[in-house]
Structure formats: structure tokens, C-alpha cells
Amino acid sequence: MTYYIGLVHKEKDSAFGVQFPDVPGCFSASDDMDHVISNATEALSLWAEDATPPAPRSLEEIISETDIAADLAGGAFLISVPLTENDTRVVSANISMERGMLKAIDTAAKRRKLTRSAFLAQAARNEINR
């Protein structure tokens, strides 16, 4: 999986804003810290639907930029954001797990009117995007 560095800004009385130094034009915002990474992951994914993202640079390369170093000194911070491509091709996978866990998954999926596969995919996406 490919990860991009997000630069997070937070001004008083504003949302958390995320920009990607390696992905021009890709921005995200979140009203609370709990959703900064998930919103940034979604923004990056949506951006990648229309363009091929450039190769990410290393953390060292990014923080060596004068303007980013100044932002960091002013209170901004960095996050690592996974690029989860929206590839809709369905593939089969064989997994093994405890029987009790499988029963719990099936019960939760049924409550949500999802298939087991859809439930597991959604749970995995939620975990990756945290």
C-alpha cells in the first residue's frame, strides 16, 4: 500500500485542514481530530480516481522544504495517509478464523443487511482508514 504525507493545519475557530505536498490540488477538512485521517484518506482516494498520483516522497524530503518546515514550526503537524484505490473488481479470497468470530460477523452483517463479504470489506476499510 502507498502512503502519502498529509500536512495538517488548525487555526483557532476553524476545521482541521489537510493538504498533500506530493498531490497538488488534493485537500481535506475535518471538524474534529477523530476524522482527520479518514477524511484525508477519502479525499486522496477520490483525487486518485481522476488522476494518477505521483510517487510519494520520503518524510525527510518533505520536511526539508522550507515552507513545510515553517508550517511545522507554526504548529502544523504531519500524518501518514494510505491511498486506498477504488478498484471495483471483485476477487475471491479464502480466509480462516475462529468459528465464534465468524458467527459474530454473520450476525452483525445480517443486522446491517450486508453479505459477509461486504461486512468484512467495510470493516477492513474502516480499520485501514483510521
Helices and strands as residue ranges (DSSP letters): E 2-10, E 16-19, E 27-30, G 33-35, H 36-50, H 59-63, H 66-73, E 77-83, H 99-111, H 116-128
